[in-house]
Amino acid sequence: MTLDTVKHATETPDIDQPWAELGLKQDEYERVREILGRRPTGAELAMYSVMWSEHCSYKSSKVHLKQFGEKAPQSDALLVGIGENAGVVDVGQGYAVTFKVESHNHPSYVEPYQGAATGVGGIVRDIIAMGARPIAVVDPLRFGAADHPDTKRVLPGVVSGIGGYGNCLGLPNIGGETVFDACYQGNPLVNAGAIGVMRHEDIHLAKASGSGNKVILYGARTGGDGIGGASILASETFDEAKPSKRPAVQVGDPFQEKLLIECTLEAFAEKLVVGIQDLGAAGLSCATSELASNGSGGMRVELDDVPLRDSTLSPEEILMSESQERMCAVVEPSKVERFLAICEKWDVTATVIGEVTDGDRLEIFWHGEMIVDVDPRTVAHDGPVYERPYARPAWQDALQADDANKLARPADADELRAQVLRLVSSPNQASKSWITGQYDHFVQGNTVLAQPEDSGMIRIDEDTNLGVAIATDGNGRFTKLDPYTGAQLALAEAYRNVAATGAKPLAVSDCLNFGSPEDPAVMWQFAEAIRGLADGCLEMGTPVTGGNVSLYNQTGEAAIHPTPVVAVLGVIDDISRRTPIAFADEGHLIYLLGDTKEELGGSAWSQVVHDHLGGLPPAVDLGREKLLAEILISASRDGMVDAAHDLSDGGLIQALVESCLRGGKGARIVVPDGVDPFVLLFSESAGRAIVAVPRSEELRFNDMCGARGLPVTRIGVIDGTEIDIQGQFSIPLSELKVAHEETIPAILA
């Protein structure tokens, strides 16, 4: 077989090429030919196909994502924003923190363990590539109906993959969420986030600069796993009639990644690295084209020098392989020997595969012949940009008109009590300890708060007690009812969760999970959610530092609920002043902060009791959210509260149950005059929280809230061994504990 070189491609313009099988559209293939002035070689075609895929190029989402830049709030904390491997923010004392959330949805449906494990590995390498030491991971998850047989296949594998990989890396899992809904049945969402810490001067970027500098591939050897994953993974829906479209799933090795982390950080410490890029989606195609296009010159690569674990791989397969635990570094010639010595010390395979040139081309050779000769920008940055048609779906009005506030309510106190027990034992509101118990929360000894707290919190300086907090949230039900408001509610909830622990919210990363962009209704949901999130971040003062878009999450014509997952990172000056959710001290007073309205659209109550989705989601008031956050942060810092819990899914009663069970103390609750007990317990009005206030701090706390104009209502006291809604019902904590904790183990047994 003749090697498909650049010379051969120029001489044979009419050879048929498998562009469609690689995920390219005909006009995209023609555009590649136009850029090159000839047909692409097989290797070039492989590179363009993966780099121009939805997953890598954001070709359907770019036109909307630019709002995050256009509407970005001014932020003194932002050090590195959108466009790099991960965003970086200044958290004070010379420290910088990098964080990001990404998806590994489709691979986790095909092969749950490895799909989830390699999702963790990939996001951790993004953090390493910024120059940071990874310090924690989080995992926002969505599965199909809890009692569906396939959920029993997917969920345990995903949880084992996340736990197995993260635990082996020695990274605490400090946050996330698990949601069940039939809409995710064929398309689970496995989003993974990571946080890393470094000094300001240690930030590294993905660029290849300096003619003559060497390009070093190091880490695991390149194999045949994950070939074509990026292009097909993000360009096809799952259809049982087309099993061939299911991509091979990458295989992870957390022990290799741990060596890679230590090796990379030692090289950073010795100032050996000019530029660096992890190998994730699109593998070497991505690393070489992005490093070259972001730098000041070109790049020459000898593909024969890539260490292989499968000698039969073709050059196209080597370029497309998504084998895990690999990175590319650009190193000055005088420092190569030392870089390789560090790799050898850590038993990490490392090979010089090329060098930076003074030209503007990416040239790749195989067996002495040139098989790639491209402008790297055309591969990495100048892919197609689609302005997909979008339109408000015809069914949206009817959905919103189906008002959840009109659903039948409990007829008496006994029925109200029964519905409370149904709610707290439902899969979404029940304890997730069966899942989170498989993760190590406290490895490294710096974890301050972890699940089921409102946000995870980790100490980053043992001398000063400086720490950071992170929360991830998203409500697909709210977003389906109103995508603009739903996205803002996700932002507000994550912001509120961070503030409830006493940390000041600083910045956002997002993972935007939607159906097919070729469906105008889905594209409308996406456009509205982006608009809502961009407007919300501008008002809240929290810039979007980066994130991920995952499209084609649908089976046939059935798309998932639009699910923007928002991660908010916050900073706390002294972690010893953090606020947990647990009601731990009898006699302390329970205050409800914010306004409770009759807002049941998309609520947990409407789902659990009536299997209903309709109406409007709760109204969002971002000014009120900021005020609430300021109160929570001040109260935590000044010792005015010793417990706080945001109100979100399940409303007040869910928060009370979680805080009481967490602290092992009961609560007596008085329903305020003129308030419907049902609305008080089940409404999901936003901008609310409950706090436990020592009696000695009551006057000071009320004065602060009054001075700032935040409505507060004293609703009860921590007392006894039951939750007593006075005049209505009481439920012993022992009964609530069984209802809350036995659901998930029973379903998955």
Helices and strands as residue ranges (DSSP letters): H 6-11, H 26-36, H 42-51, H 54-57, H 62-65, H 67-70, E 78-80, E 87-92, E 95-103, H 105-110, H 112-129, E 133-143, H 149-169, E 173-180, G 182-184, E 189-199, G 200-202, E 214-219, H 229-233, G 243-245, H 254-269, E 275-278, H 283-294, E 298-302, G 303-305, H 315-320, E 326-331, H 333-345, E 349-357, E 362-366, E 369-374, H 376-380, H 396-401, G 404-406, H 413-424, H 433-436, E 447-449, E 456-459, E 467-473, H 476-481, H 483-500, E 504-513, H 520-540, E 544-550, E 554-555, E 558-559, E 563-572, G 575-577, E 589-593, H 604-610, H 622-637, E 643-646, H 651-663, E 667-669, H 677-682, E 689-693, G 695-697, H 698-708, E 712-718, E 722-725, E 729-732, H 733-741, H 743-748
